[in-house]
Amino acid sequence: MKGLLLVAVSGLLLSGPVGAQSKDALVCNVADFKMLALATNDEQAREKSVSDWLVKFGKACAPDQITFIRGNLAPWLGTANTIKINQSIETLLSEKKTAQKNYEADTSELDKNKNNMPVNKPQADTVSTRRY
């Protein structure tokens, strides 16, 4: 009975705000990609599941994560490493690089504008005018 109660309480804790938050947030977990690829024996099913994973989680991946996946496609996918999968990876990487360039261009424009803003500089050393 105590074991059942413990399971029920832990289930309630997991289904609270933390559990709901993890369901809504898409997180790129490369280990999940790897396990999905290595655990699926049928090559067509492996290609499909990996392709679906890339569609669902790929945009949440950082460029270094995508690069890491790209570097490990052959050992993880084997014969399921198709042109379609490679194109998906290259498209994701290209989008990330474009987004990074746009971000850098936007921030450099902000820096330029920051340099043009008037600056309140302190006055030169003041001399006391106190009379004795």
C-alpha positions as CSV (number, residue, x, y, z in Angstrom):
1,M,0.0,0.0,0.0
2,K,2.8,2.4,0.9
3,G,4.5,1.7,-2.5
4,L,1.3,2.5,-4.4
5,L,0.9,5.7,-2.5
6,L,4.5,6.7,-3.2
7,V,4.0,6.0,-6.9
8,A,0.8,8.1,-6.9
9,V,2.5,11.0,-5.1
10,S,5.5,11.0,-7.4
11,G,3.2,10.9,-10.4
12,L,1.4,14.0,-9.1
13,L,4.7,15.8,-8.6
14,L,5.8,15.0,-12.2
15,S,2.5,16.0,-13.7
16,G,2.7,19.5,-12.0
17,P,4.1,22.6,-13.6
18,V,7.5,21.1,-14.2
19,G,6.1,18.1,-16.1
20,A,3.9,20.4,-18.1
21,Q,6.7,22.7,-19.0
22,S,8.9,19.9,-20.3
23,K,6.1,18.7,-22.5
24,D,5.6,22.1,-24.1
25,A,9.3,23.1,-24.5
26,L,11.2,21.5,-27.4
27,V,14.7,20.6,-26.4
28,C,17.4,19.3,-28.7
29,N,18.9,16.4,-26.9
30,V,21.6,14.8,-29.1
31,A,21.6,11.7,-26.9
32,D,17.9,11.1,-27.8
33,F,18.8,11.3,-31.5
34,K,21.6,8.9,-31.1
35,M,19.5,6.4,-29.1
36,L,16.7,6.6,-31.5
37,A,19.0,5.9,-34.4
38,L,20.9,3.1,-32.7
39,A,17.8,1.4,-31.2
40,T,15.9,1.1,-34.5
41,N,17.0,-2.0,-36.5
42,D,14.9,-1.6,-39.7
43,E,16.7,0.9,-41.9
44,Q,13.5,2.4,-43.3
45,A,12.0,2.8,-39.9
46,R,15.3,4.3,-38.7
47,E,15.3,6.9,-41.5
48,K,11.7,7.8,-40.8
49,S,12.1,8.2,-37.1
50,V,15.3,10.2,-37.4
51,S,13.7,12.4,-40.1
52,D,10.7,13.0,-37.8
53,W,13.0,13.8,-34.9
54,L,14.9,16.4,-37.0
55,V,11.6,18.0,-38.1
56,K,10.3,18.2,-34.5
57,F,13.5,19.1,-32.6
58,G,16.0,20.3,-35.2
59,K,15.1,23.9,-35.0
60,A,15.8,23.8,-31.2
61,C,19.3,22.6,-31.8
62,A,22.3,24.8,-31.5
63,P,24.7,24.9,-34.5
64,D,27.3,22.9,-32.6
65,Q,24.7,20.2,-31.8
66,I,23.7,20.0,-35.5
67,T,27.4,19.8,-36.5
68,F,27.9,17.0,-33.9
69,I,25.0,15.0,-35.3
70,R,26.2,15.6,-38.9
71,G,29.6,14.2,-37.9
72,N,28.1,11.1,-36.5
73,L,25.5,10.3,-39.1
74,A,27.4,7.4,-40.7
75,P,28.0,5.4,-37.5
76,W,24.6,6.1,-36.0
77,L,22.4,5.7,-39.0
78,G,24.4,3.2,-41.1
79,T,22.5,2.5,-44.3
80,A,19.7,4.8,-43.2
81,N,22.1,7.8,-43.8
82,T,20.3,9.0,-46.9
83,I,20.4,12.1,-49.0
84,K,17.1,13.2,-47.4
85,I,18.6,13.1,-43.9
86,N,21.8,14.9,-45.1
87,Q,19.7,17.6,-46.8
88,S,17.7,18.1,-43.6
89,I,20.9,18.5,-41.5
90,E,22.5,20.9,-44.0
91,T,19.3,23.0,-44.2
92,L,19.1,23.2,-40.4
93,L,22.8,24.2,-40.2
94,S,22.3,26.8,-43.0
95,E,19.3,28.3,-41.2
96,K,21.3,28.5,-38.0
97,K,24.3,30.2,-39.7
98,T,22.0,32.7,-41.4
99,A,20.2,33.5,-38.2
100,Q,23.6,34.0,-36.5
101,K,24.8,36.4,-39.3
102,N,21.5,38.4,-39.0
103,Y,21.9,38.6,-35.2
104,E,25.5,39.8,-35.6
105,A,24.5,42.4,-38.2
106,D,21.7,43.6,-35.9
107,T,23.9,43.8,-32.9
108,S,26.7,45.6,-34.8
109,E,24.1,48.2,-36.0
110,L,23.1,48.7,-32.3
111,D,26.8,49.2,-31.4
112,K,27.1,51.8,-34.2
113,N,24.2,53.6,-32.9
114,K,25.4,53.4,-29.3
115,N,28.6,55.2,-30.4
116,N,26.6,58.1,-31.7
117,M,24.6,58.7,-28.6
118,P,25.5,61.8,-26.7
119,V,27.4,61.1,-23.6
120,N,27.3,63.2,-20.4
121,K,30.9,63.6,-19.6
122,P,31.9,64.9,-16.2
123,Q,33.2,68.4,-16.1
124,A,36.9,69.0,-15.8
125,D,38.3,69.2,-12.3
126,T,36.5,71.9,-10.4
127,V,38.3,74.4,-8.4
128,S,36.9,75.5,-5.1
129,T,35.8,79.1,-4.9
130,R,35.4,79.1,-1.2
131,R,36.5,82.4,0.3
132,Y,38.1,82.6,3.7
